[in-house]
Amino acid sequence: MIAWLERQIPKMVLAPSFVAILIFVYGFIAWTAWISLTRSKLLPKYELHGVIQYKRLFASPRWETAMDNLFIFGALFIGISMLLGLMLAILLDQKIRVEGVLRTIYLYPMALSMIVTGTAWKWIMNPGLGIEAMVRGWGFESFTFNWVIDPKMAIYAVVIAGVWQASGFVMALFLAGLRSVDGEIIKAAPVDGIPGWRIYSAIILPSMAPIFLSAFIVLAHLAIKSFDLVVALTGGGPGYATDLPATYMYAMAFSRGDIGQAASSAMVMMGVVFAIVVPYLYSELRAKHD
Amino acid sequence: MTDYSYPAPTMSPDTRPAPSRYGQTALRWLLFTLLGLFALFYLMPLFVMVTTSLKSLEEIRSGSLVAFPRDVTFEAWRTAWSGACTGIQCEGLRPYFWNSVLLAVPAVLISSFLGAANGYVIAQWNFRGANLIFSAMLFGCFIPFQVVLLPMARMLGLMGLAGTIPGLIFAHVIYGIGFTTLFFRNFYVTIPSDLVKAAKVDGAGFFRIFWSIFLPLSLPIIVVTVIWQFTQIWNDFLFGVSFSQAGTQPITVALNNIVNSTTGIKEYNVDMAAAIIAGLPTLLVYVVAGKYFIRGLTAGSVKGLMQ
């Protein structure tokens, strides 16, 4: 009896966490999925009404803006962060004596809250006293940089702040990758007369394909979950010009009292995340078994 | 993953067939110019935040964004800490700073401890189904929290924890378990299982082995996990704004309220001082233990995920 109990200890230790995950992740996803199929407004109603909330969602111009913004923000944020991160990593990889200091400088924004980042950039980019006023003060009277208050450009202001925050992280990923490439190959290349840039383009970068993938996954995940940055930088405005799915969901859930819409938009967000993450997890798992 | 803080073999410019020594020097200068410009780009917002927070409003209106303060004043810092308005209350950030401390410390400790215990079981006491449970937990790391926001708000209400700090701690612990378990599991899986077998032969039980053998070995991964969790929880905004109410808000929510407070004139210097105060704890952790911070960031992505 005691021996049996002893064998059960590991299971009993894991059980509370497992039950918690089962309820608070999977149970809650099921609840949200159910609510997304009802006519719930301020309070949840459990009577099913088909995909009416999804029809409303996809007919909503605000949601359309939010999805367009996610696409613009996601593509630019991921693309520029990757390029910048890769470039910084390669530049830092040239035996720089002050590498440690520079690395610290490039990466510190990642330690900050997106609310802090948004607050700082909101001030820097404000037209009245920020960059615009500064450049005008230098004598360029017609210089304009009012992206944060321009509905057409505000989403690009969010991209700038996002890239500032996350590109150092990509640099760290790529630098770790560059350092893990087999040193012997790199040493042999110059002996064979292969120029430096060819070593990167033909040997090092192709061997870092998994890191490109990792960086992409992490950045995509950050982009889809971006909520605080938009809240702090533009508040979703002007109007709802910089709404993202995350801010749309929050508005529906907590200020509009439309939890049916909130639930359906959350489910779409999860769909987008899984469309990106599941193939990745699957390939990682398969790589493990091979 | 590779710890790149150690010198590793890299290309040396000397071994490359260089066109000439002159070209070599020019390239080197170009390299340093580029690196320096980027350093300026990353430092500029911090510089602007600090200088703005030390200026008077009058100086902000008349001077340039990037100018050094003429008359350094700490008035904005005092206001940000104990006088700025977050809506109708004007107590500054101080009460919310302590809210965040009261929230982060227990949440970090509990979630890290649970992660250690879970990781120990999954890596060393594998039973049928343990890997499935691990995959289920891992999956939980990737969900957008929006999908659990509504039911969690209701659940906290049912538990009598709505709008309280214990409620926020609960939410952070639950949704932190996935990552902490992942960190510890990936660390413990590298410890040979013979260790457990030998300890069992000597009569040590499950808990004894954990306390006397595994925990003492775990210092590096404990540091990584604690830093990761602290950064996540201190910087969190979504849970804070969804599950708190006036009086129990964490610092990120209070900062956002100060900045967007519509009463009175816009005090940019106070906003910047408040932003620095809100960012200081995690920044400090990063400066003091940057190596571990980076390990945490990369652990979840560079192949470390499923090893």
Contacts between the chains, C-beta under 8 A, distances in Angstrom:
chain1	res1	chain2	res2	distance
A	6	B	205	6.8
A	6	B	206	7.2
A	9	B	205	7.7
A	9	B	206	4.5
A	9	B	207	7.7
A	10	B	121	4.5
A	10	B	125	3.8
A	10	B	127	6.2
A	10	B	130	8.0
A	10	B	206	6.4
A	11	B	121	7.9
A	11	B	127	6.2
A	13	B	117	5.3
A	13	B	118	7.4
A	13	B	120	7.9
A	13	B	121	5.3
A	13	B	206	7.7
A	14	B	117	7.8
A	14	B	118	5.8
A	14	B	121	4.8
A	14	B	122	7.2
A	14	B	130	7.1
A	14	B	133	6.3
A	16	B	114	7.9
A	17	B	114	5.8
A	17	B	118	5.3
A	17	B	137	7.2
A	17	B	177	5.3
A	17	B	181	7.1
A	18	B	133	5.2
A	18	B	136	7.4
A	18	B	137	7.7
A	20	B	174	5.6
A	20	B	177	6.9
A	21	B	136	6.1
A	21	B	137	5.5
A	21	B	140	5.4
A	21	B	174	7.8
A	21	B	177	6.8
A	21	B	178	7.3
A	22	B	136	7.6
A	24	B	148	6.7
A	24	B	152	7.1
A	24	B	155	7.7
A	24	B	174	4.8
A	24	B	175	7.5
A	25	B	136	7.9
A	25	B	139	7.6
A	25	B	140	4.3
A	25	B	143	6.5
A	25	B	148	6.8
A	25	B	175	8.0
A	26	B	136	7.6
A	27	B	151	7.7
A	28	B	147	7.2
A	28	B	148	4.2
A	28	B	151	4.2
A	28	B	152	6.5
A	28	B	155	7.9
A	29	B	143	7.0
A	29	B	147	5.5
A	29	B	148	6.9
A	31	B	150	7.7
A	31	B	151	4.5
A	32	B	147	5.2
A	32	B	148	7.1
A	32	B	150	6.2
A	32	B	151	6.3
A	35	B	150	6.9
A	44	B	150	8.0
A	44	B	154	7.6
A	88	B	35	7.9
A	88	B	38	6.2
A	91	B	31	6.1
A	91	B	34	6.0
A	91	B	35	5.6
A	92	B	35	7.2
A	93	B	10	5.5
A	93	B	11	7.4
A	94	B	10	7.6
A	94	B	11	7.4
A	94	B	13	6.7
A	94	B	31	6.0
A	95	B	10	6.0
A	95	B	12	6.4
A	95	B	13	7.1
A	96	B	31	7.7
A	96	B	32	8.0
A	96	B	35	6.9
A	100	B	5	7.8
A	102	B	35	5.9
A	102	B	39	6.0
A	104	B	287	7.4
A	104	B	290	6.0
A	105	B	39	5.0
A	105	B	42	5.3
A	105	B	43	6.0
A	106	B	38	6.8
A	106	B	39	7.4
A	106	B	42	5.6
A	107	B	286	7.8
A	107	B	290	7.5
A	107	B	294	6.9
A	108	B	42	7.1
A	108	B	46	7.6
A	108	B	283	6.7
A	108	B	286	6.0
A	108	B	287	7.8
A	109	B	42	6.5
A	109	B	45	7.8
A	110	B	286	7.9
A	110	B	297	6.8
A	111	B	231	6.3
A	111	B	279	7.8
A	111	B	282	4.7
A	111	B	283	5.5
A	111	B	285	7.0
A	111	B	286	3.7
A	111	B	293	6.6
A	112	B	235	7.1
A	112	B	279	4.7
A	112	B	282	6.6
A	112	B	283	6.7
A	113	B	234	7.2
A	113	B	235	3.6
A	113	B	236	7.9
A	113	B	237	6.8
A	113	B	252	5.2
A	113	B	278	6.4
A	113	B	279	6.4
A	113	B	282	7.2
A	114	B	235	7.2
A	114	B	237	6.9
A	115	B	235	7.6
A	115	B	237	5.3
A	115	B	252	4.5
A	115	B	255	5.6
A	115	B	256	5.4
A	115	B	275	8.0
A	115	B	278	7.0
A	116	B	235	8.0
A	116	B	252	7.8
A	116	B	255	7.1
A	116	B	275	4.9
A	116	B	276	8.0
A	116	B	278	5.5
A	116	B	279	4.2
A	117	B	45	7.8
A	119	B	255	6.5
A	119	B	256	7.6
A	119	B	259	5.3
A	119	B	271	6.2
A	119	B	272	7.7
A	119	B	274	7.8
A	119	B	275	4.4
A	120	B	45	4.5
A	120	B	46	7.8
A	120	B	48	7.1
A	120	B	49	5.3
A	120	B	272	7.3
A	120	B	275	5.9
A	121	B	45	6.6
A	122	B	259	7.3
A	123	B	48	7.2
A	123	B	49	7.7
A	123	B	52	6.7
A	123	B	268	5.8
A	123	B	271	6.5
A	123	B	272	6.4
A	124	B	44	7.7
A	124	B	45	6.0
A	124	B	48	5.7
A	124	B	65	6.9
A	129	B	60	6.4
A	129	B	61	6.8
A	129	B	65	6.7
A	129	B	268	7.0
A	130	B	65	5.6
A	131	B	65	6.5
A	133	B	64	7.6
A	133	B	65	6.8
A	134	B	64	5.1
A	134	B	65	4.4
A	134	B	66	6.3
A	137	B	64	5.4
A	164	B	41	7.4
A	164	B	42	7.0
A	164	B	45	6.9
A	168	B	42	6.8
A	169	B	297	6.0
A	172	B	294	5.3
A	172	B	297	6.6
A	172	B	298	6.4
A	173	B	298	6.0
A	173	B	301	6.6
A	173	B	302	6.3
A	175	B	4	5.4
A	176	B	1	6.1
A	176	B	2	5.0
A	176	B	3	7.8
A	176	B	4	4.9
A	176	B	298	5.9
A	176	B	302	6.1
A	177	B	2	7.8
A	177	B	302	7.2
A	178	B	4	8.0
A	178	B	10	7.5
A	179	B	2	5.4
A	179	B	4	4.3
A	179	B	8	4.2
A	179	B	10	7.3
A	180	B	2	4.1
A	180	B	8	7.8
A	183	B	8	6.9
A	183	B	9	2.8
A	183	B	10	7.7
A	184	B	9	7.9
A	186	B	9	6.6
A	186	B	10	7.3
A	186	B	11	5.5
A	187	B	9	6.9
A	187	B	15	7.3
A	190	B	11	7.6
A	190	B	15	4.7
A	190	B	16	5.1
A	190	B	17	6.5
A	191	B	15	7.8
A	193	B	17	6.2
A	195	B	16	7.1
A	195	B	17	6.9
A	196	B	11	6.4
A	196	B	13	7.8
A	196	B	16	5.0
A	199	B	11	6.4
A	210	B	302	7.8
A	210	B	303	6.2
A	211	B	302	6.4
A	214	B	301	4.0
A	214	B	302	5.7
A	214	B	303	7.5
A	215	B	301	7.3
A	217	B	301	6.9
A	218	B	300	7.6
A	218	B	301	5.1
A	221	B	142	6.9
A	224	B	144	6.1
A	225	B	144	5.4
A	225	B	145	7.3
A	227	B	237	7.0
A	227	B	238	5.6
A	228	B	237	3.9
A	228	B	238	6.9
A	228	B	252	7.2
A	231	B	237	7.0
A	231	B	241	8.0
A	231	B	256	6.5
A	232	B	256	5.7
A	232	B	259	7.1
A	235	B	260	6.8
A	245	B	146	7.8
A	246	B	144	7.3
A	246	B	146	6.0
A	246	B	238	7.9
A	249	B	146	4.6
A	249	B	149	7.5
A	250	B	146	7.6
A	250	B	149	7.8
A	250	B	238	7.8
A	250	B	241	7.8
A	250	B	242	7.5
A	253	B	149	6.3
A	253	B	150	5.8
A	253	B	242	7.8
A	254	B	242	6.6
A	259	B	150	5.7
A	262	B	146	8.0
A	262	B	149	7.8
A	262	B	150	6.1
A	263	B	150	6.3
A	265	B	146	7.5
A	266	B	144	7.1
A	266	B	146	4.2
A	266	B	147	4.5
A	266	B	149	7.0
A	266	B	150	7.5
A	267	B	147	6.8
A	269	B	144	4.7
A	269	B	146	5.5
A	269	B	147	6.9
A	270	B	143	6.2
A	270	B	144	5.8
A	270	B	146	7.8
A	270	B	147	4.8
A	273	B	142	6.3
A	273	B	143	7.0
A	273	B	144	5.4
A	274	B	142	7.8
A	277	B	142	4.8
A	281	B	138	7.5
A	281	B	139	7.6
A	281	B	142	7.8
A	281	B	305	7.9
A	281	B	306	7.9
A	284	B	305	5.8
A	284	B	306	4.6
A	285	B	306	6.2
A	287	B	306	7.7
A	288	B	306	5.2
A	288	B	307	7.6
